[in-house]
Amino acid sequence: MFGTRFLVLQMKDLIKIGAIVLLGILLIILALVFLTPNRGGNQQEDQGVQGIFVPGTYASTIILNNKPVEVRVTVSEDEILSIYMTDMEEIQRVFFPLFEPRMYDLAAEILRHQSAYIDPATDYPVTTDILQRAVKAALDMARLEH
């Protein structure tokens, strides 16, 4: 009656148990990451554009095909009002066809979130990064504490 007993597990049972354990660990890690308060981090990212601006229009320049194009940002004391590009020539439009449509999309996102620190998840990360840096540079000029 108290003889040796064997536990027989099939491979599919072991795989199921392993997957459930890994999923549980992943859920615990995700819960910890998302539910813990932000410690440290970039202060500018935390405050977004909640800083105080000097109202006006500020420009940042990007170079496309050895010619400047301005990215202008208009702000009030506490919000971003508009973002647009100026001085783009026809030859620049031909060689850089993504800049104008991506600037329009990026401006809409920044105005909606009121922050230049948005996730640039896009099919055109280089174009987005160049435009986003130009907007951030113009906003830095608009800040009181610069």
Beta strands, then each sheet from edge to edge (+ up, - down):
strand 1: 56-64
strand 2: 67-75
strand 3: 80-86
sheet 1: 1+ 2- 3+
end
